[in-house]
Amino acid sequence: MEYPHGQGMESVKELNASLRELLDNTSVLLSLSIRIYSLAIAILLQLFILLLGLCFICWVLLKCCMYAVRRGEPGYVHVAFFHPYCNAGGGGERVLWCAIRAIQRKYKNVKCYIYTGDTDASPEEILRRAHQRFNITLQDPVEMIFLRFRTVMEARHFPILTLLLQSGGTFWLAVEALSKFRPDVYIDTTGCAFTYPLFRFIGGCTVGSYTHYPTITTDMLQRVRDRVETHNNRGVIARNHFLTLGKMCYYHLFAFCYASVGRFANVVMVNSSWTYSHIIGLWGQAHRTHIVYPPCDTELFKGLPIIPDSEKKLKTIVSIGQFRPEKDHALQLRAFQRLCELLNPETVQEVQLVLIGGCRNEEDEKRVQDLKNLASTLGIEEKIVWKLNAPFAELLENVQYGTIGLHTMWCEHFGICIVECMAGGLIMVAHDSGGPKMDIVIEYEGQSTGYRATDVESYAQAMKTILESSDETRSSLRTAARNSVDRFSDRQFELSFLSACEGILANATLQE
């Protein structure tokens, strides 16, 4: 169809006008958008500057408040240890008391303090328990700084987002600690890394860290990724792809935060090769990170006379460890029940399992009751002996009269009780992971020092092998194990600990 010439020109003009109008509108919209974005950026920048200003003001106010916080007597270097459960009686507490003893032996102008939440015990009772449990006596007094709000760091309050919220709880507990006493040197012996920025930048303290176990590890990430059900990865999450993905994101975010706060420590000590590899991977501070094996009273345990198995009334399997979920006492009960199935009836009559451990709180006591119920369900309750918060002398007696030492924690960071059992003459069956695999239950001078296992069947088979071995074979294992543990003595710990802390205790005066 053809249009008259005049009509065609009209259409072109209208089209050009529409295009110009569209371009003008687009230009206006673009200009408006740029102005809105510029305004938004300006507002955000001002808010950011305001936030920085508020943070600076808060920092200045807090620093000013620090002058009102109690400080120690002039002329001394005041060293405070953060250990909310110092009266628990576990391996971590042994590190605490041996560290204090080492400092007191080397320096004469150092005063030691402990931030503790054990308000149900007096300082004298805490020191007496340390002596009874670890055979440790301090040459100088230690002041206890009691914390009233320790429960804010207990996992039972946080059924979800446990790692993040519990770490936040340790931060607020540290706020209480710093408000009560401001030391020169702050040493955390429980792995509460989220307390470091507070003590370093608000308290003005030099910060030392002794890490027993990283709060998060690549192994934990892998188990979540593989959707393995564990005590810290519930079945409802492990069975759901989207919940698993969400937890992976949460773990990666927490790992980033954990790495950030860990870098505030002036010196970092770790208790094993396994822990070292994880901390270096997270914090990346290799130049100031030291492996300091925890102190084990090897001389005392090695001094126990070996009683021949033929003279023992029972073949006793001894487990030593706090009743915490990660220790996996349920695996011990199931492995023992399986062992009883594998042994002949006569040998079963001679076998018993003794569980020795500390209970920190009602949560631990409930866990023990659940374990007793499990033992009853498995039909082995009459062959289990429970010894809760047993005195040190009783622990020694059980080690001396035992045959096998049992330890089932997956990725145990080190395992002081494993070393003590080996020094005392027990033949160890430990988990094939973590510190036991890399540092302790390994070949020594070409000889085996014990057994490692991973599940019910392998634990049961290892214990069966030991019980059915000849006296000569068991004697050879005991000798090799005893010779291997000198690397973990109290003396070696003191030397390594003091060497690592030389920088943060530079102002202290040596004993004459």
C-alpha positions in Angstrom: 0.0 0.0 0.0 1.4 3.4 -0.9 0.8 6.6 1.2 0.7 10.1 -0.2 4.0 11.9 0.1 2.7 14.4 2.6 1.2 11.7 4.9 4.5 9.8 4.9 6.4 12.9 6.0 3.9 13.4 8.8 4.5 9.9 10.1 8.3 10.3 10.1 8.0 13.5 12.0 5.8 11.9 14.6 8.2 9.0 15.0 11.2 11.3 15.4 9.3 13.3 18.0 8.4 10.1 19.9 12.0 9.0 19.9 13.2 12.4 21.2 10.6 12.3 23.9 11.7 8.7 24.8 15.4 9.7 24.9 14.5 12.8 27.0 12.6 10.6 29.5 15.4 8.0 29.6 17.9 10.7 30.2 15.8 12.1 33.0 15.3 8.6 34.5 19.0 7.9 34.3 19.9 11.2 35.9 17.4 10.5 38.6 18.7 7.0 39.2 22.3 8.4 39.4 21.1 11.0 41.9 19.3 8.4 44.0 22.3 6.0 43.9 24.6 8.9 44.8 22.3 9.9 47.7 22.2 6.3 48.9 25.9 5.9 48.8 26.3 9.3 50.6 23.9 8.2 53.3 25.6 4.8 53.7 29.0 6.5 53.8 27.8 8.9 56.5 26.2 6.0 58.4 29.5 4.1 58.2 31.5 7.1 59.3 28.9 7.6 62.1 29.3 4.0 63.1 33.1 4.3 63.1 32.8 7.4 65.2 30.5 5.7 67.7 32.8 2.7 67.9 35.7 5.1 68.5 33.8 6.9 71.2 32.8 3.6 72.8 36.4 2.5 72.6 37.6 5.7 74.3 35.0 5.4 77.0 35.8 1.8 77.6 39.5 2.6 77.7 38.7 5.3 80.2 36.6 2.9 82.3 39.6 0.5 82.4 41.4 3.0 84.6 38.7 2.3 87.2 39.1 -1.4 87.0 41.2 -3.0 89.7 44.8 -3.7 88.8 47.4 -5.6 90.7 50.1 -4.4 93.0 52.8 -2.3 91.3 56.2 -3.9 90.9 54.7 -7.2 89.8 53.7 -8.7 86.4 50.1 -9.8 86.8 49.2 -12.9 84.8 45.5 -14.0 84.6 44.4 -17.3 83.2 41.0 -17.6 81.7 39.7 -21.0 82.8 36.0 -21.0 83.8 36.0 -24.7 84.8 39.3 -24.8 86.7 37.9 -27.2 89.3 36.7 -29.8 86.7 39.7 -32.2 87.1 40.3 -32.9 83.4 43.4 -32.8 81.2 42.8 -29.1 80.4 42.9 -28.3 84.1 46.3 -30.1 84.4 47.7 -27.8 81.8 46.4 -24.8 83.8 48.0 -25.8 87.1 51.3 -26.9 85.5 51.5 -23.7 83.6 51.1 -21.7 86.8 53.6 -23.8 88.7 56.1 -23.4 85.8 55.7 -19.6 85.9 56.1 -19.4 89.7 59.2 -21.6 89.6 60.9 -19.4 87.0 59.9 -15.8 87.9 59.9 -14.1 91.2 57.9 -11.0 90.5 54.9 -12.6 88.8 51.5 -12.9 90.5 49.0 -15.4 89.0 45.2 -15.2 88.9 42.5 -17.4 87.6 39.2 -16.3 86.1 36.8 -19.1 87.2 33.1 -19.7 87.4 33.4 -22.3 90.1 31.6 -20.2 92.7 30.4 -23.3 94.6 34.0 -23.9 95.8 36.3 -21.8 97.9 39.9 -21.0 96.7 41.2 -23.4 99.3 39.0 -26.2 98.1 40.0 -25.6 94.4 43.7 -25.8 95.3 43.1 -28.9 97.4 41.3 -30.6 94.6 44.2 -29.7 92.2 46.6 -31.4 94.6 44.4 -34.5 95.1 43.7 -34.9 91.4 47.0 -34.0 89.8 49.5 -34.2 92.7 50.4 -30.5 92.0 51.3 -28.1 94.8 52.0 -24.4 94.0 54.7 -22.5 95.9 52.9 -19.2 95.9 49.2 -18.2 96.4 46.9 -17.8 93.4 44.0 -15.4 93.5 40.6 -16.6 92.2 38.5 -14.0 90.2 35.1 -15.5 90.5 32.7 -15.1 87.6 28.9 -15.2 88.3 27.7 -15.6 84.7 29.5 -18.7 83.6 26.3 -20.3 82.4 26.2 -17.9 79.4 28.9 -20.1 77.7 27.2 -23.5 78.3 26.0 -25.2 75.2 22.7 -26.4 76.8 21.4 -22.8 76.4 21.9 -22.9 72.6 20.2 -25.9 70.9 20.8 -24.1 67.5 23.7 -22.0 66.2 25.6 -23.5 69.2 29.1 -22.6 68.0 28.3 -18.9 67.3 26.1 -18.3 70.4 28.3 -20.1 72.8 31.3 -18.1 71.5 29.3 -15.0 72.0 28.6 -16.2 75.5 32.4 -16.5 76.2 32.8 -12.9 75.0 30.2 -11.6 77.5 31.8 -13.7 80.3 35.1 -12.1 79.3 33.5 -8.7 79.7 32.6 -9.7 83.3 36.2 -11.0 83.8 37.8 -7.8 82.6 35.5 -5.6 84.6 36.7 -7.3 87.8 40.4 -7.4 87.2 42.7 -6.0 84.5 46.0 -8.1 84.2 49.2 -7.3 82.3 49.2 -10.7 80.6 46.0 -12.6 79.7 46.4 -16.3 79.0 43.4 -18.3 77.7 43.8 -22.0 78.5 40.3 -23.1 77.3 40.3 -22.1 73.6 37.9 -19.2 74.0 39.3 -17.2 71.1 36.5 -14.7 71.0 37.8 -13.1 74.2 41.1 -12.1 72.6 40.1 -8.8 71.0 38.5 -7.6 74.2 41.5 -8.2 76.4 44.0 -6.9 73.8 42.4 -3.7 72.6 40.2 -2.7 75.5 42.2 -4.2 78.4 45.5 -3.4 76.8 46.8 -6.8 77.8 49.3 -9.0 76.1 47.4 -12.1 75.0 48.6 -15.7 75.1 46.6 -18.7 73.9 46.8 -22.4 74.7 44.4 -24.2 72.4 43.5 -27.8 73.1 41.0 -28.2 70.3 40.0 -25.8 67.5 36.4 -24.6 67.9 35.8 -25.6 64.2 37.9 -27.8 62.0 38.0 -29.0 58.4 37.0 -32.5 59.7 33.8 -31.0 61.1 33.0 -29.4 57.8 33.7 -32.6 56.0 31.3 -34.6 58.2 28.6 -32.1 57.6 29.3 -32.1 53.9 29.2 -36.0 53.9 25.9 -35.8 55.9 27.2 -37.9 58.8 25.1 -37.9 61.9 27.2 -37.0 65.0 26.7 -35.4 68.4 27.1 -32.0 66.7 25.3 -32.8 63.5 21.8 -33.9 64.3 20.0 -36.5 62.1 17.3 -34.1 61.0 20.1 -31.9 59.4 22.2 -34.8 58.1 19.1 -36.2 56.2 18.1 -33.0 54.6 20.1 -31.6 51.6 18.9 -27.9 52.1 19.6 -27.9 55.9 23.0 -29.4 55.2 23.7 -26.6 52.7 22.6 -24.0 55.2 24.8 -25.5 57.9 27.8 -25.5 55.6 27.3 -21.8 54.9 27.0 -21.2 58.7 30.1 -23.2 59.4 32.1 -21.3 56.8 31.0 -18.0 58.2 31.9 -19.1 61.7 35.3 -20.3 60.5 36.0 -16.9 59.1 35.0 -15.2 62.4 37.1 -17.7 64.4 40.1 -17.1 62.2 39.7 -13.3 62.6 39.7 -13.3 66.4 42.4 -15.9 66.7 44.9 -13.6 65.0 44.7 -11.2 68.0 46.8 -13.6 70.2 50.4 -12.5 70.6 51.6 -16.0 71.1 49.7 -19.3 70.3 50.4 -22.6 71.8 48.8 -25.9 70.7 48.8 -29.3 72.2 49.5 -31.6 69.3 50.5 -31.9 65.7 46.9 -32.4 64.8 45.8 -29.2 66.5 48.8 -27.3 65.0 47.8 -28.2 61.4 44.2 -27.0 62.0 45.1 -23.8 63.8 47.7 -22.9 61.1 45.1 -23.5 58.5 42.6 -21.2 60.2 44.7 -18.5 61.9 47.8 -18.6 59.6 50.2 -17.4 62.3 53.0 -20.0 61.9 55.7 -17.7 63.1 54.2 -17.4 66.6 52.5 -20.8 66.9 54.2 -23.5 69.0 53.5 -27.1 69.7 53.6 -27.5 73.5 52.6 -31.1 74.4 50.4 -31.0 77.6 51.9 -32.2 80.8 51.5 -35.8 81.8 52.7 -37.1 85.2 54.6 -39.8 83.4 57.1 -40.3 86.3 54.4 -41.0 88.8 52.6 -43.4 86.5 55.8 -45.1 85.4 56.6 -45.6 89.1 53.6 -47.9 89.5 54.8 -51.5 89.7 53.5 -53.7 86.9 51.3 -56.4 88.3 51.4 -59.6 86.2 48.0 -60.3 84.6 48.1 -63.8 86.1 47.9 -62.2 89.6 44.9 -60.0 88.8 41.5 -61.3 89.9 39.8 -59.6 86.9 40.8 -58.5 83.4 39.8 -54.9 83.8 39.3 -52.4 80.9 39.8 -48.9 82.2 38.4 -45.7 80.6 39.5 -42.3 81.9 37.9 -39.1 80.7 35.3 -36.5 81.5 31.7 -37.4 80.7 31.3 -35.0 77.8 29.4 -36.0 74.5 32.5 -35.9 72.3 34.2 -38.6 74.5 31.7 -41.0 73.0 31.3 -43.3 76.1 28.3 -44.9 74.3 30.8 -46.4 71.8 32.7 -47.9 74.7 29.6 -49.6 76.1 28.7 -51.0 72.7 32.2 -52.2 72.0 32.4 -53.8 75.4 29.1 -55.5 74.8 30.4 -56.8 71.4 33.6 -58.0 73.1 31.5 -60.1 75.5 29.9 -61.7 72.5 33.3 -62.5 71.0 34.9 -64.0 74.1 34.3 -67.5 75.5 31.9 -67.6 78.5 34.8 -68.3 81.0 36.7 -65.2 79.9 33.6 -63.1 80.0 33.2 -63.8 83.7 36.7 -62.3 84.3 36.1 -59.1 82.3 34.8 -55.8 83.6 34.8 -52.2 82.3 35.6 -49.3 84.7 34.5 -45.8 83.7 36.4 -43.1 85.6 35.5 -39.5 84.8 34.6 -36.0 86.1 31.1 -34.5 86.1 31.2 -30.7 85.7 27.5 -30.0 86.0 23.9 -31.3 85.9 24.2 -31.8 82.1 27.1 -34.2 82.6 25.2 -36.0 85.4 22.2 -36.5 83.1 24.6 -37.9 80.5 25.9 -40.4 82.9 22.4 -41.5 83.7 21.7 -41.9 80.0 24.8 -44.1 79.7 23.7 -46.2 82.6 20.4 -46.7 80.9 22.2 -47.8 77.7 24.3 -50.3 79.7 21.1 -51.7 81.1 19.6 -52.0 77.6 22.7 -53.7 76.3 22.5 -56.2 79.2 26.0 -55.3 80.6 25.1 -53.2 83.6 26.5 -55.7 86.1 29.9 -55.7 84.4 30.2 -51.9 84.4 31.8 -49.9 87.3 31.1 -46.2 87.5 33.6 -43.9 89.3 32.6 -40.3 89.2 35.0 -37.6 90.4 37.2 -40.2 91.8 40.2 -39.1 93.9 43.6 -39.4 92.3 44.7 -42.3 94.5 41.8 -44.4 93.4 42.6 -43.6 89.8 46.1 -44.8 90.2 44.9 -48.0 91.8 42.6 -48.7 88.9 45.4 -48.1 86.3 47.7 -50.4 88.2 45.3 -53.3 88.4 43.9 -52.8 84.9 44.8 -54.6 81.7 43.5 -52.4 78.9 43.0 -48.7 78.5 40.1 -47.6 76.4 39.6 -44.2 74.7 37.0 -43.5 72.0 36.9 -39.8 71.2 37.0 -39.1 67.4 39.7 -36.5 66.5 40.9 -36.2 70.1 43.2 -33.2 70.1 45.8 -34.9 72.3 44.8 -37.3 75.0 46.6 -36.8 78.4 44.8 -39.8 79.9 46.0 -42.0 77.0 49.6 -41.1 77.9 49.0 -41.6 81.6 47.4 -45.0 80.9 50.4 -46.1 78.8 52.9 -44.9 81.4 50.9 -46.8 84.1 51.1 -50.1 82.1 47.7 -50.3 80.4 47.7 -51.4 76.8 45.8 -48.7 75.0 43.0 -49.0 72.4 42.5 -45.4 71.1 40.6 -43.9 68.2 42.5 -43.9 64.9 42.4 -40.1 64.5 43.8 -36.9 65.9 46.5 -36.8 68.5 46.5 -40.6 69.3 47.1 -41.3 65.6 49.7 -38.6 64.9 51.6 -38.3 68.2 50.9 -40.9 70.9 49.9 -44.5 69.9 52.5 -44.8 67.2 55.5 -46.9 66.6 58.4 -46.0 68.9 61.9 -47.2 68.0 60.4 -49.8 65.7 58.0 -51.2 68.2 54.2 -51.0 68.6 52.9 -49.1 71.5 49.2 -50.0 71.4 46.1 -50.3 69.2 43.9 -47.9 67.3 40.3 -48.5 66.2 37.3 -46.6 64.7 34.1 -48.5 65.3 32.4 -51.1 67.6 33.8 -54.1 65.7 37.4 -52.8 65.5 37.4 -51.8 69.1 36.0 -55.2 70.2 38.5 -57.1 68.0 41.5 -55.1 69.4 40.5 -55.7 73.0 39.9 -59.4 72.2 43.4 -59.6 70.6 45.0 -58.1 73.8 43.1 -60.4 76.1 44.1 -63.5 74.1 47.7 -62.5 73.7 50.5 -64.2 75.6 52.1 -62.6 78.7 55.3 -62.0 76.7 53.4 -60.0 74.0 51.6 -57.9 76.5 54.8 -57.2 78.4 56.6 -56.1 75.2 53.7 -53.7 74.4 53.8 -52.2 77.9 57.6 -51.7 77.8 57.5 -50.0 74.5 54.6 -47.8 75.5 56.3 -46.8 78.8 59.5 -45.9 77.0 57.6 -43.7 74.5 55.9 -41.4 76.9 58.9 -39.4 78.2 58.2 -36.9 75.4 55.1 -35.8 77.3 56.5 -35.4 80.9 55.8 -32.4 83.2 59.3 -31.3 82.8 59.2 -31.2 79.1 55.9 -29.2 79.2 57.5 -26.6 81.5 60.4 -26.1 79.2 58.3 -25.8 76.1 55.7 -23.6 77.8 58.2 -21.2 79.2 60.1 -21.0 76.0 56.9 -20.1 74.1 55.9 -17.5 76.7 59.3 -15.7 76.9 58.1 -12.8 74.7 54.9 -12.1 76.7 56.7 -12.4 80.0 59.6 -10.3 79.0 59.1 -7.8 81.9 59.2 -10.6 84.6 62.3 -11.1 86.8 63.9 -14.5 87.0 64.2 -16.4 90.2 67.7 -16.2 91.7 
